[in-house]
Structures are given as C-alpha cells and as structure tokens.
Amino acid sequence: MRKCAVALIVLLAACAKSAPPRSSAADTLTRRQKDSILGASRLPGARGIRGALSAQDSAAARSARVDSIQ
C-alpha cells in the first residue's frame, strides 16, 4: 500500500504543470545589444568587449563585400 502511495505521488508530481517563465524587459534585448551596453560601461573588461564587437563588425563588412562580388 505504501509503495502505491509513493508511486502515485511521484506520478502526480511528474504530471504537474510548471509555471510559465516570467519574461522581463531585459529578455527582449539581443546578445549584441547586451554586449554594447556592457562595452559602454566602465566595468573591467569592457574594452575587450568593445574590441570584440569591432572585430565582429569588420568581419561582417568583409563578408558582405565578398558576397557582393559573387
């Protein structure tokens, strides 16, 4: 009897609906926007983030130039 009760509790717990995740305004930002905000800050490592964003922009521009040739 005790095993049946435990099995029933486990089964009910497995079937229970979880609460939907709450979204906030910060969740609407893209990764790029978040990195730009961090890069503009005075936090340690912000200069590295700005450099990475600059390198990403350069690579995207180079890729666009190569794509326009073909």
mmCIF file of the N, C-alpha and C atoms, coordinates in Angstrom:
data_MODEL
# 
_entry.id   MODEL 
# 
loop_
_atom_site.group_PDB 
_atom_site.id 
_atom_site.type_symbol 
_atom_site.label_atom_id 
_atom_site.label_alt_id 
_atom_site.label_comp_id 
_atom_site.label_asym_id 
_atom_site.label_entity_id 
_atom_site.label_seq_id 
_atom_site.pdbx_PDB_ins_code 
_atom_site.Cartn_x 
_atom_site.Cartn_y 
_atom_site.Cartn_z 
_atom_site.occupancy 
_atom_site.B_iso_or_equiv 
_atom_site.pdbx_formal_charge 
_atom_site.auth_seq_id 
_atom_site.auth_comp_id 
_atom_site.auth_asym_id 
_atom_site.auth_atom_id 
_atom_site.pdbx_PDB_model_num 
ATOM 1   N N  . MET A 1 1  ? 0.827  -1.187 0.000   1.00 0.00 ? 1  MET A N  1 
ATOM 2   C CA . MET A 1 1  ? 0.000  0.000  0.000   1.00 0.00 ? 1  MET A CA 1 
ATOM 3   C C  . MET A 1 1  ? 0.871  1.250  0.000   1.00 0.00 ? 1  MET A C  1 
ATOM 4   N N  . ARG A 1 2  ? 1.926  1.191  0.790   1.00 0.00 ? 2  ARG A N  1 
ATOM 5   C CA . ARG A 1 2  ? 2.808  2.353  0.900   1.00 0.00 ? 2  ARG A CA 1 
ATOM 6   C C  . ARG A 1 2  ? 3.508  2.619  -0.430  1.00 0.00 ? 2  ARG A C  1 
ATOM 7   N N  . LYS A 1 3  ? 3.903  1.550  -1.132  1.00 0.00 ? 3  LYS A N  1 
ATOM 8   C CA . LYS A 1 3  ? 4.551  1.711  -2.431  1.00 0.00 ? 3  LYS A CA 1 
ATOM 9   C C  . LYS A 1 3  ? 3.607  2.341  -3.443  1.00 0.00 ? 3  LYS A C  1 
ATOM 10  N N  . CYS A 1 4  ? 2.358  1.984  -3.394  1.00 0.00 ? 4  CYS A N  1 
ATOM 11  C CA . CYS A 1 4  ? 1.362  2.575  -4.300  1.00 0.00 ? 4  CYS A CA 1 
ATOM 12  C C  . CYS A 1 4  ? 1.190  4.062  -4.029  1.00 0.00 ? 4  CYS A C  1 
ATOM 13  N N  . ALA A 1 5  ? 1.190  4.434  -2.769  1.00 0.00 ? 5  ALA A N  1 
ATOM 14  C CA . ALA A 1 5  ? 1.042  5.844  -2.413  1.00 0.00 ? 5  ALA A CA 1 
ATOM 15  C C  . ALA A 1 5  ? 2.243  6.647  -2.897  1.00 0.00 ? 5  ALA A C  1 
ATOM 16  N N  . VAL A 1 6  ? 3.433  6.112  -2.730  1.00 0.00 ? 6  VAL A N  1 
ATOM 17  C CA . VAL A 1 6  ? 4.651  6.793  -3.187  1.00 0.00 ? 6  VAL A CA 1 
ATOM 18  C C  . VAL A 1 6  ? 4.646  6.906  -4.708  1.00 0.00 ? 6  VAL A C  1 
ATOM 19  N N  . ALA A 1 7  ? 4.266  5.823  -5.383  1.00 0.00 ? 7  ALA A N  1 
ATOM 20  C CA . ALA A 1 7  ? 4.209  5.838  -6.840  1.00 0.00 ? 7  ALA A CA 1 
ATOM 21  C C  . ALA A 1 7  ? 3.184  6.861  -7.335  1.00 0.00 ? 7  ALA A C  1 
ATOM 22  N N  . LEU A 1 8  ? 2.067  6.980  -6.659  1.00 0.00 ? 8  LEU A N  1 
ATOM 23  C CA . LEU A 1 8  ? 1.041  7.943  -7.030  1.00 0.00 ? 8  LEU A CA 1 
ATOM 24  C C  . LEU A 1 8  ? 1.546  9.378  -6.858  1.00 0.00 ? 8  LEU A C  1 
ATOM 25  N N  . ILE A 1 9  ? 2.241  9.627  -5.763  1.00 0.00 ? 9  ILE A N  1 
ATOM 26  C CA . ILE A 1 9  ? 2.784  10.968 -5.517  1.00 0.00 ? 9  ILE A CA 1 
ATOM 27  C C  . ILE A 1 9  ? 3.818  11.320 -6.585  1.00 0.00 ? 9  ILE A C  1 
ATOM 28  N N  . VAL A 1 10 ? 4.688  10.378 -6.916  1.00 0.00 ? 10 VAL A N  1 
ATOM 29  C CA . VAL A 1 10 ? 5.706  10.615 -7.946  1.00 0.00 ? 10 VAL A CA 1 
ATOM 30  C C  . VAL A 1 10 ? 5.035  10.862 -9.293  1.00 0.00 ? 10 VAL A C  1 
ATOM 31  N N  . LEU A 1 11 ? 4.019  10.104 -9.600  1.00 0.00 ? 11 LEU A N  1 
ATOM 32  C CA . LEU A 1 11 ? 3.302  10.266 -10.861 1.00 0.00 ? 11 LEU A CA 1 
ATOM 33  C C  . LEU A 1 11 ? 2.619  11.622 -10.933 1.00 0.00 ? 11 LEU A C  1 
ATOM 34  N N  . LEU A 1 12 ? 1.982  12.040 -9.860  1.00 0.00 ? 12 LEU A N  1 
ATOM 35  C CA . LEU A 1 12 ? 1.322  13.351 -9.844  1.00 0.00 ? 12 LEU A CA 1 
ATOM 36  C C  . LEU A 1 12 ? 2.325  14.490 -9.937  1.00 0.00 ? 12 LEU A C  1 
ATOM 37  N N  . ALA A 1 13 ? 3.464  14.335 -9.295  1.00 0.00 ? 13 ALA A N  1 
ATOM 38  C CA . ALA A 1 13 ? 4.496  15.368 -9.358  1.00 0.00 ? 13 ALA A CA 1 
ATOM 39  C C  . ALA A 1 13 ? 5.068  15.479 -10.771 1.00 0.00 ? 13 ALA A C  1 
ATOM 40  N N  . ALA A 1 14 ? 5.204  14.358 -11.453 1.00 0.00 ? 14 ALA A N  1 
ATOM 41  C CA . ALA A 1 14 ? 5.744  14.369 -12.808 1.00 0.00 ? 14 ALA A CA 1 
ATOM 42  C C  . ALA A 1 14 ? 4.764  14.991 -13.802 1.00 0.00 ? 14 ALA A C  1 
ATOM 43  N N  . CYS A 1 15 ? 3.487  14.877 -13.540 1.00 0.00 ? 15 CYS A N  1 
ATOM 44  C CA . CYS A 1 15 ? 2.472  15.396 -14.453 1.00 0.00 ? 15 CYS A CA 1 
ATOM 45  C C  . CYS A 1 15 ? 2.062  16.832 -14.143 1.00 0.00 ? 15 CYS A C  1 
ATOM 46  N N  . ALA A 1 16 ? 2.546  17.371 -13.060 1.00 0.00 ? 16 ALA A N  1 
ATOM 47  C CA . ALA A 1 16 ? 2.147  18.729 -12.669 1.00 0.00 ? 16 ALA A CA 1 
ATOM 48  C C  . ALA A 1 16 ? 2.697  19.748 -13.664 1.00 0.00 ? 16 ALA A C  1 
ATOM 49  N N  . LYS A 1 17 ? 1.904  20.753 -13.938 1.00 0.00 ? 17 LYS A N  1 
ATOM 50  C CA . LYS A 1 17 ? 2.334  21.815 -14.844 1.00 0.00 ? 17 LYS A CA 1 
ATOM 51  C C  . LYS A 1 17 ? 3.241  22.764 -14.088 1.00 0.00 ? 17 LYS A C  1 
ATOM 52  N N  . SER A 1 18 ? 4.289  23.168 -14.773 1.00 0.00 ? 18 SER A N  1 
ATOM 53  C CA . SER A 1 18 ? 5.175  24.148 -14.151 1.00 0.00 ? 18 SER A CA 1 
ATOM 54  C C  . SER A 1 18 ? 4.699  25.545 -14.545 1.00 0.00 ? 18 SER A C  1 
ATOM 55  N N  . ALA A 1 19 ? 5.068  26.499 -13.745 1.00 0.00 ? 19 ALA A N  1 
ATOM 56  C CA . ALA A 1 19 ? 4.676  27.883 -14.015 1.00 0.00 ? 19 ALA A CA 1 
ATOM 57  C C  . ALA A 1 19 ? 5.414  28.378 -15.254 1.00 0.00 ? 19 ALA A C  1 
ATOM 58  N N  . PRO A 1 20 ? 4.750  29.163 -16.094 1.00 0.00 ? 20 PRO A N  1 
ATOM 59  C CA . PRO A 1 20 ? 5.427  29.677 -17.282 1.00 0.00 ? 20 PRO A CA 1 
ATOM 60  C C  . PRO A 1 20 ? 6.534  30.644 -16.864 1.00 0.00 ? 20 PRO A C  1 
ATOM 61  N N  . PRO A 1 21 ? 7.628  30.647 -17.599 1.00 0.00 ? 21 PRO A N  1 
ATOM 62  C CA . PRO A 1 21 ? 8.723  31.541 -17.223 1.00 0.00 ? 21 PRO A CA 1 
ATOM 63  C C  . PRO A 1 21 ? 8.313  33.004 -17.382 1.00 0.00 ? 21 PRO A C  1 
ATOM 64  N N  . ARG A 1 22 ? 8.724  33.793 -16.412 1.00 0.00 ? 22 ARG A N  1 
ATOM 65  C CA . ARG A 1 22 ? 8.406  35.211 -16.471 1.00 0.00 ? 22 ARG A CA 1 
ATOM 66  C C  . ARG A 1 22 ? 9.402  35.901 -17.393 1.00 0.00 ? 22 ARG A C  1 
ATOM 67  N N  . SER A 1 23 ? 8.913  36.725 -18.272 1.00 0.00 ? 23 SER A N  1 
ATOM 68  C CA . SER A 1 23 ? 9.811  37.474 -19.138 1.00 0.00 ? 23 SER A CA 1 
ATOM 69  C C  . SER A 1 23 ? 9.925  38.891 -18.620 1.00 0.00 ? 23 SER A C  1 
ATOM 70  N N  . SER A 1 24 ? 11.092 39.430 -18.779 1.00 0.00 ? 24 SER A N  1 
ATOM 71  C CA . SER A 1 24 ? 11.303 40.802 -18.351 1.00 0.00 ? 24 SER A CA 1 
ATOM 72  C C  . SER A 1 24 ? 11.767 41.617 -19.545 1.00 0.00 ? 24 SER A C  1 
ATOM 73  N N  . ALA A 1 25 ? 11.882 42.894 -19.337 1.00 0.00 ? 25 ALA A N  1 
ATOM 74  C CA . ALA A 1 25 ? 12.299 43.775 -20.429 1.00 0.00 ? 25 ALA A CA 1 
ATOM 75  C C  . ALA A 1 25 ? 13.704 43.435 -20.889 1.00 0.00 ? 25 ALA A C  1 
ATOM 76  N N  . ALA A 1 26 ? 14.557 42.966 -19.997 1.00 0.00 ? 26 ALA A N  1 
ATOM 77  C CA . ALA A 1 26 ? 15.926 42.620 -20.371 1.00 0.00 ? 26 ALA A CA 1 
ATOM 78  C C  . ALA A 1 26 ? 15.967 41.422 -21.307 1.00 0.00 ? 26 ALA A C  1 
ATOM 79  N N  . ASP A 1 27 ? 14.954 40.584 -21.276 1.00 0.00 ? 27 ASP A N  1 
ATOM 80  C CA . ASP A 1 27 ? 14.927 39.417 -22.150 1.00 0.00 ? 27 ASP A CA 1 
ATOM 81  C C  . ASP A 1 27 ? 14.662 39.797 -23.601 1.00 0.00 ? 27 ASP A C  1 
ATOM 82  N N  . THR A 1 28 ? 14.189 40.994 -23.847 1.00 0.00 ? 28 THR A N  1 
ATOM 83  C CA . THR A 1 28 ? 13.891 41.403 -25.208 1.00 0.00 ? 28 THR A CA 1 
ATOM 84  C C  . THR A 1 28 ? 15.127 41.928 -25.937 1.00 0.00 ? 28 THR A C  1 
ATOM 85  N N  . LEU A 1 29 ? 16.221 42.143 -25.210 1.00 0.00 ? 29 LEU A N  1 
ATOM 86  C CA . LEU A 1 29 ? 17.442 42.629 -25.828 1.00 0.00 ? 29 LEU A CA 1 
ATOM 87  C C  . LEU A 1 29 ? 18.179 41.482 -26.510 1.00 0.00 ? 29 LEU A C  1 
ATOM 88  N N  . THR A 1 30 ? 18.784 41.791 -27.644 1.00 0.00 ? 30 THR A N  1 
ATOM 89  C CA . THR A 1 30 ? 19.591 40.784 -28.326 1.00 0.00 ? 30 THR A CA 1 
ATOM 90  C C  . THR A 1 30 ? 20.941 40.676 -27.633 1.00 0.00 ? 30 THR A C  1 
ATOM 91  N N  . ARG A 1 31 ? 21.675 39.655 -27.969 1.00 0.00 ? 31 ARG A N  1 
ATOM 92  C CA . ARG A 1 31 ? 23.013 39.471 -27.396 1.00 0.00 ? 31 ARG A CA 1 
ATOM 93  C C  . ARG A 1 31 ? 23.905 40.659 -27.759 1.00 0.00 ? 31 ARG A C  1 
ATOM 94  N N  . ARG A 1 32 ? 23.757 41.134 -28.988 1.00 0.00 ? 32 ARG A N  1 
ATOM 95  C CA . ARG A 1 32 ? 24.556 42.272 -29.456 1.00 0.00 ? 32 ARG A CA 1 
ATOM 96  C C  . ARG A 1 32 ? 24.248 43.529 -28.633 1.00 0.00 ? 32 ARG A C  1 
ATOM 97  N N  . GLN A 1 33 ? 22.978 43.763 -28.363 1.00 0.00 ? 33 GLN A N  1 
ATOM 98  C CA . GLN A 1 33 ? 22.590 44.937 -27.585 1.00 0.00 ? 33 GLN A CA 1 
ATOM 99  C C  . GLN A 1 33 ? 23.126 44.841 -26.154 1.00 0.00 ? 33 GLN A C  1 
ATOM 100 N N  . LYS A 1 34 ? 23.066 43.662 -25.573 1.00 0.00 ? 34 LYS A N  1 
ATOM 101 C CA . LYS A 1 34 ? 23.597 43.483 -24.227 1.00 0.00 ? 34 LYS A CA 1 
ATOM 102 C C  . LYS A 1 34 ? 25.105 43.721 -24.201 1.00 0.00 ? 34 LYS A C  1 
ATOM 103 N N  . ASP A 1 35 ? 25.806 43.204 -25.223 1.00 0.00 ? 35 ASP A N  1 
ATOM 104 C CA . ASP A 1 35 ? 27.247 43.398 -25.285 1.00 0.00 ? 35 ASP A CA 1 
ATOM 105 C C  . ASP A 1 35 ? 27.602 44.869 -25.498 1.00 0.00 ? 35 ASP A C  1 
ATOM 106 N N  . SER A 1 36 ? 26.810 45.583 -26.276 1.00 0.00 ? 36 SER A N  1 
ATOM 107 C CA . SER A 1 36 ? 27.054 47.005 -26.486 1.00 0.00 ? 36 SER A CA 1 
ATOM 108 C C  . SER A 1 36 ? 26.894 47.784 -25.188 1.00 0.00 ? 36 SER A C  1 
ATOM 109 N N  . ILE A 1 37 ? 25.897 47.428 -24.417 1.00 0.00 ? 37 ILE A N  1 
ATOM 110 C CA . ILE A 1 37 ? 25.676 48.091 -23.129 1.00 0.00 ? 37 ILE A CA 1 
ATOM 111 C C  . ILE A 1 37 ? 26.858 47.822 -22.200 1.00 0.00 ? 37 ILE A C  1 
ATOM 112 N N  . LEU A 1 38 ? 27.312 46.577 -22.153 1.00 0.00 ? 38 LEU A N  1 
ATOM 113 C CA . LEU A 1 38 ? 28.451 46.247 -21.306 1.00 0.00 ? 38 LEU A CA 1 
ATOM 114 C C  . LEU A 1 38 ? 29.724 46.929 -21.804 1.00 0.00 ? 38 LEU A C  1 
ATOM 115 N N  . GLY A 1 39 ? 29.901 46.998 -23.121 1.00 0.00 ? 39 GLY A N  1 
ATOM 116 C CA . GLY A 1 39 ? 31.082 47.631 -23.685 1.00 0.00 ? 39 GLY A CA 1 
ATOM 117 C C  . GLY A 1 39 ? 31.141 49.116 -23.395 1.00 0.00 ? 39 GLY A C  1 
ATOM 118 N N  . ALA A 1 40 ? 29.993 49.746 -23.269 1.00 0.00 ? 40 ALA A N  1 
ATOM 119 C CA . ALA A 1 40 ? 29.946 51.181 -22.981 1.00 0.00 ? 40 ALA A CA 1 
ATOM 120 C C  . ALA A 1 40 ? 30.146 51.475 -21.502 1.00 0.00 ? 40 ALA A C  1 
ATOM 121 N N  . SER A 1 41 ? 30.110 50.462 -20.683 1.00 0.00 ? 41 SER A N  1 
ATOM 122 C CA . SER A 1 41 ? 30.260 50.679 -19.244 1.00 0.00 ? 41 SER A CA 1 
ATOM 123 C C  . SER A 1 41 ? 31.727 50.844 -18.880 1.00 0.00 ? 41 SER A C  1 
ATOM 124 N N  . ARG A 1 42 ? 31.954 51.146 -17.633 1.00 0.00 ? 42 ARG A N  1 
ATOM 125 C CA . ARG A 1 42 ? 33.322 51.300 -17.140 1.00 0.00 ? 42 ARG A CA 1 
ATOM 126 C C  . ARG A 1 42 ? 33.763 50.071 -16.350 1.00 0.00 ? 42 ARG A C  1 
ATOM 127 N N  . LEU A 1 43 ? 33.107 48.960 -16.584 1.00 0.00 ? 43 LEU A N  1 
ATOM 128 C CA . LEU A 1 43 ? 33.459 47.719 -15.895 1.00 0.00 ? 43 LEU A CA 1 
ATOM 129 C C  . LEU A 1 43 ? 34.792 47.173 -16.416 1.00 0.00 ? 43 LEU A C  1 
ATOM 130 N N  . PRO A 1 44 ? 35.507 46.430 -15.586 1.00 0.00 ? 44 PRO A N  1 
ATOM 131 C CA . PRO A 1 44 ? 36.729 45.786 -16.070 1.00 0.00 ? 44 PRO A CA 1 
ATOM 132 C C  . PRO A 1 44 ? 36.399 44.826 -17.219 1.00 0.00 ? 44 PRO A C  1 
ATOM 133 N N  . GLY A 1 45 ? 37.157 44.896 -18.279 1.00 0.00 ? 45 GLY A N  1 
ATOM 134 C CA . GLY A 1 45 ? 36.929 44.034 -19.431 1.00 0.00 ? 45 GLY A CA 1 
ATOM 135 C C  . GLY A 1 45 ? 36.037 44.648 -20.486 1.00 0.00 ? 45 GLY A C  1 
ATOM 136 N N  . ALA A 1 46 ? 35.500 45.826 -20.226 1.00 0.00 ? 46 ALA A N  1 
ATOM 137 C CA . ALA A 1 46 ? 34.608 46.461 -21.195 1.00 0.00 ? 46 ALA A CA 1 
ATOM 138 C C  . ALA A 1 46 ? 35.352 46.805 -22.484 1.00 0.00 ? 46 ALA A C  1 
ATOM 139 N N  . ARG A 1 47 ? 36.610 47.158 -22.350 1.00 0.00 ? 47 ARG A N  1 
ATOM 140 C CA . ARG A 1 47 ? 37.400 47.490 -23.538 1.00 0.00 ? 47 ARG A CA 1 
ATOM 141 C C  . ARG A 1 47 ? 37.557 46.264 -24.431 1.00 0.00 ? 47 ARG A C  1 
ATOM 142 N N  . GLY A 1 48 ? 37.689 45.109 -23.831 1.00 0.00 ? 48 GLY A N  1 
ATOM 143 C CA . GLY A 1 48 ? 37.773 43.868 -24.605 1.00 0.00 ? 48 GLY A CA 1 
ATOM 144 C C  . GLY A 1 48 ? 36.482 43.568 -25.343 1.00 0.00 ? 48 GLY A C  1 
ATOM 145 N N  . ILE A 1 49 ? 35.361 43.866 -24.722 1.00 0.00 ? 49 ILE A N  1 
ATOM 146 C CA . ILE A 1 49 ? 34.064 43.661 -25.371 1.00 0.00 ? 49 ILE A CA 1 
ATOM 147 C C  . ILE A 1 49 ? 33.927 44.596 -26.560 1.00 0.00 ? 49 ILE A C  1 
ATOM 148 N N  . ARG A 1 50 ? 34.342 45.864 -26.371 1.00 0.00 ? 50 ARG A N  1 
ATOM 149 C CA . ARG A 1 50 ? 34.296 46.815 -27.491 1.00 0.00 ? 50 ARG A CA 1 
ATOM 150 C C  . ARG A 1 50 ? 35.180 46.340 -28.640 1.00 0.00 ? 50 ARG A C  1 
ATOM 151 N N  . GLY A 1 51 ? 36.345 45.808 -28.318 1.00 0.00 ? 51 GLY A N  1 
ATOM 152 C CA . GLY A 1 51 ? 37.240 45.287 -29.354 1.00 0.00 ? 51 GLY A CA 1 
ATOM 153 C C  . GLY A 1 51 ? 36.634 44.098 -30.088 1.00 0.00 ? 51 GLY A C  1 
ATOM 154 N N  . ALA A 1 52 ? 35.969 43.223 -29.347 1.00 0.00 ? 52 ALA A N  1 
ATOM 155 C CA . ALA A 1 52 ? 35.332 42.059 -29.970 1.00 0.00 ? 52 ALA A CA 1 
ATOM 156 C C  . ALA A 1 52 ? 34.188 42.491 -30.880 1.00 0.00 ? 52 ALA A C  1 
ATOM 157 N N  . LEU A 1 53 ? 33.420 43.484 -30.449 1.00 0.00 ? 53 LEU A N  1 
ATOM 158 C CA . LEU A 1 53 ? 32.331 43.985 -31.290 1.00 0.00 ? 53 LEU A CA 1 
ATOM 159 C C  . LEU A 1 53 ? 32.886 44.634 -32.559 1.00 0.00 ? 53 LEU A C  1 
ATOM 160 N N  . SER A 1 54 ? 33.984 45.351 -32.416 1.00 0.00 ? 54 SER A N  1 
ATOM 161 C CA . SER A 1 54 ? 34.612 45.977 -33.577 1.00 0.00 ? 54 SER A CA 1 
ATOM 162 C C  . SER A 1 54 ? 35.114 44.915 -34.554 1.00 0.00 ? 54 SER A C  1 
ATOM 163 N N  . ALA A 1 55 ? 35.727 43.865 -34.037 1.00 0.00 ? 55 ALA A N  1 
ATOM 164 C CA . ALA A 1 55 ? 36.195 42.773 -34.892 1.00 0.00 ? 55 ALA A CA 1 
ATOM 165 C C  . ALA A 1 55 ? 35.030 42.069 -35.579 1.00 0.00 ? 55 ALA A C  1 
ATOM 166 N N  . GLN A 1 56 ? 33.935 41.924 -34.878 1.00 0.00 ? 56 GLN A N  1 
ATOM 167 C CA . GLN A 1 56 ? 32.745 41.303 -35.468 1.00 0.00 ? 56 GLN A CA 1 
ATOM 168 C C  . GLN A 1 56 ? 32.183 42.167 -36.589 1.00 0.00 ? 56 GLN A C  1 
ATOM 169 N N  . ASP A 1 57 ? 32.160 43.479 -36.375 1.00 0.00 ? 57 ASP A N  1 
ATOM 170 C CA . ASP A 1 57 ? 31.690 44.391 -37.413 1.00 0.00 ? 57 ASP A CA 1 
ATOM 171 C C  . ASP A 1 57 ? 32.586 44.333 -38.652 1.00 0.00 ? 57 ASP A C  1 
ATOM 172 N N  . SER A 1 58 ? 33.896 44.287 -38.416 1.00 0.00 ? 58 SER A N  1 
ATOM 173 C CA . SER A 1 58 ? 34.835 44.212 -39.530 1.00 0.00 ? 58 SER A CA 1 
ATOM 174 C C  . SER A 1 58 ? 34.646 42.923 -40.326 1.00 0.00 ? 58 SER A C  1 
ATOM 175 N N  . ALA A 1 59 ? 34.477 41.827 -39.629 1.00 0.00 ? 59 ALA A N  1 
ATOM 176 C CA . ALA A 1 59 ? 34.274 40.541 -40.308 1.00 0.00 ? 59 ALA A CA 1 
ATOM 177 C C  . ALA A 1 59 ? 32.968 40.529 -41.089 1.00 0.00 ? 59 ALA A C  1 
ATOM 178 N N  . ALA A 1 60 ? 31.923 41.125 -40.537 1.00 0.00 ? 60 ALA A N  1 
ATOM 179 C CA . ALA A 1 60 ? 30.635 41.177 -41.238 1.00 0.00 ? 60 ALA A CA 1 
ATOM 180 C C  . ALA A 1 60 ? 30.737 42.046 -42.482 1.00 0.00 ? 60 ALA A C  1 
ATOM 181 N N  . ALA A 1 61 ? 31.446 43.174 -42.375 1.00 0.00 ? 61 ALA A N  1 
ATOM 182 C CA . ALA A 1 61 ? 31.615 44.049 -43.539 1.00 0.00 ? 61 ALA A CA 1 
ATOM 183 C C  . ALA A 1 61 ? 32.439 43.357 -44.621 1.00 0.00 ? 61 ALA A C  1 
ATOM 184 N N  . ARG A 1 62 ? 33.488 42.661 -44.211 1.00 0.00 ? 62 ARG A N  1 
ATOM 185 C CA . ARG A 1 62 ? 34.318 41.933 -45.172 1.00 0.00 ? 62 ARG A CA 1 
ATOM 186 C C  . ARG A 1 62 ? 33.507 40.845 -45.854 1.00 0.00 ? 62 ARG A C  1 
ATOM 187 N N  . SER A 1 63 ? 32.709 40.143 -45.094 1.00 0.00 ? 63 SER A N  1 
ATOM 188 C CA . SER A 1 63 ? 31.864 39.090 -45.658 1.00 0.00 ? 63 SER A CA 1 
ATOM 189 C C  . SER A 1 63 ? 30.847 39.659 -46.633 1.00 0.00 ? 63 SER A C  1 
ATOM 190 N N  . ALA A 1 64 ? 30.299 40.814 -46.307 1.00 0.00 ? 64 ALA A N  1 
ATOM 191 C CA . ALA A 1 64 ? 29.330 41.448 -47.208 1.00 0.00 ? 64 ALA A CA 1 
ATOM 192 C C  . ALA A 1 64 ? 30.003 41.868 -48.512 1.00 0.00 ? 64 ALA A C  1 
ATOM 193 N N  . ARG A 1 65 ? 31.255 42.367 -48.422 1.00 0.00 ? 65 ARG A N  1 
ATOM 194 C CA . ARG A 1 65 ? 31.977 42.741 -49.643 1.00 0.00 ? 65 ARG A CA 1 
ATOM 195 C C  . ARG A 1 65 ? 32.251 41.530 -50.505 1.00 0.00 ? 65 ARG A C  1 
ATOM 196 N N  . VAL A 1 66 ? 32.646 40.427 -49.889 1.00 0.00 ? 66 VAL A N  1 
ATOM 197 C CA . VAL A 1 66 ? 32.928 39.207 -50.642 1.00 0.00 ? 66 VAL A CA 1 
ATOM 198 C C  . VAL A 1 66 ? 31.650 38.670 -51.276 1.00 0.00 ? 66 VAL A C  1 
ATOM 199 N N  . ASP A 1 67 ? 30.547 38.724 -50.545 1.00 0.00 ? 67 ASP A N  1 
ATOM 200 C CA . ASP A 1 67 ? 29.282 38.233 -51.087 1.00 0.00 ? 67 ASP A CA 1 
ATOM 201 C C  . ASP A 1 67 ? 28.796 39.079 -52.261 1.00 0.00 ? 67 ASP A C  1 
ATOM 202 N N  . SER A 1 68 ? 29.084 40.376 -52.229 1.00 0.00 ? 68 SER A N  1 
ATOM 203 C CA . SER A 1 68 ? 28.616 41.244 -53.316 1.00 0.00 ? 68 SER A CA 1 
ATOM 204 C C  . SER A 1 68 ? 29.405 41.025 -54.597 1.00 0.00 ? 68 SER A C  1 
ATOM 205 N N  . ILE A 1 69 ? 30.618 40.490 -54.503 1.00 0.00 ? 69 ILE A N  1 
ATOM 206 C CA . ILE A 1 69 ? 31.426 40.223 -55.690 1.00 0.00 ? 69 ILE A CA 1 
ATOM 207 C C  . ILE A 1 69 ? 30.861 39.054 -56.464 1.00 0.00 ? 69 ILE A C  1 
ATOM 208 N N  . GLN A 1 70 ? 30.408 38.051 -55.756 1.00 0.00 ? 70 GLN A N  1 
ATOM 209 C CA . GLN A 1 70 ? 29.947 36.826 -56.426 1.00 0.00 ? 70 GLN A CA 1 
ATOM 210 C C  . GLN A 1 70 ? 28.617 37.003 -56.986 1.00 0.00 ? 70 GLN A C  1 
# 
